[in-house]
């Protein structure tokens, strides 16, 4: 294989370098241009032949610096050729919108996400201000309605709390009245019991009090004997019967009869 890069060149014996003359090219008119390699910054359509050029396609372009500037930022202009008809396409940078602008030779395709640079007229400005004012009025009305609804809810909650507090206080008053009535009934019953006990003491009272003591002693003995009998009977009922150790002979089952077999009679 031959070498891709030529390292040695052939010079004939009669080669005279002094006979080679340097020729100057045509003088460049306008701003200085340099050749650069770039990619299409946006998808476009050629106005001459209708060829679509997609975004990112590579071109050998001529680059020049424009005379105008934006906030002392230089603006660059690029010249490329259409891939179908070789028509010249020119576009430049747009530092104001951080984008590119097609000047001639091609038309930029529609991009719905790209903001349209249109100047606002007086009528459009008036319409926009009226719409903003109406939206502001609607928002203020909605905020007022929300505030009124919150106020009504707070008032209803306060009324419910007052009603529950009043009902709780009434319940406590009723309980106090019931407790007072119950205390009065208990006091009347105790008073009646004390009066009965006093009358019994006076009826059985003697000069020396011997009879009452004897009667009380006999009553205590009777109560003790009755309590003892009751506890003995309860214990007898609670205790289980004593176990028995007598041998119990179980009767054997006749499985032959169940199977239909008959025993031989001796």
JOURNOR-V237543 format. One record per helix or strand of 3 or more residues. SS is the DSSP state (~ for helix, > for strand). FROM is the first residue (numbers start at 1). LEN is the number of residues. Records with the same first field share a line. If there is no record, write none. Layout:
SS = FROM-LEN ; FROM-LEN
This chain:
~ = 17-3 ; 122-82 ; 210-29 ; 255-5
> = 33-7 ; 44-3 ; 58-13 ; 73-9 ; 88-7 ; 99-6 ; 106-3
